[in-house]
Amino acid sequence: MEDLLPELCDQFRDLVTVVEPMFGNFGGREAFGGEIVTIKAFEDNSLVREQVAQPGAGKVLVVDGGGSLRCAMLGDMLAEKAALNGWEGIIIYGCIRDVNAIGELNIGVQALATHPMPTIKRGLGDLNVALTFGGVTFRPGEYIYADNNGVLVAPQKLELAE
């Protein structure tokens, strides 16, 4: 499943939208996908903490951190909690930290960059709202797929033909 996105683009060209190239792949799972769950929060990962504690099988958490490069929206403890709760992956329009530990976890993680500073927890943010960044709108309930080739969004679950 290393080159999942090129195959999906070949088979579903008119159905998928590709996110502008901007993300690095940091998780232990290089290719992942699932139903979109969204969070919009700027430099506050309180909602991320709440969501990764929920069952996440078949789901990918998409976090719009406003593209902030001033602190990390995800660290190893939250990534580990997400992996233990079955999340397929987390995509952050912002930064992560604890990259060596996250790279050992069985979860996909993509982000703009790394930053050692944590967020300030204020309990602010919005859950399951449409997010727009990278030239794409991410809607809860749609599907997202990611690998080392990039990230794409589709309105439905995609199955590759054998």
Secondary structure, 3 states (H helix, E strand, C coil): CCCHHHHHHHHCCCCCEECCCCCEECCCCCCEEEEEEEEECCCCCHHHHHHHCCCCECEEEEEECCCCCCCEEECHHHHHHHHHCCECEEEEEEEECCHHHHCCCCCEEEEEEECCCECCCCCCCEECCCEEECCEEECCCCEEEEECCEEEEECCCCCCCC
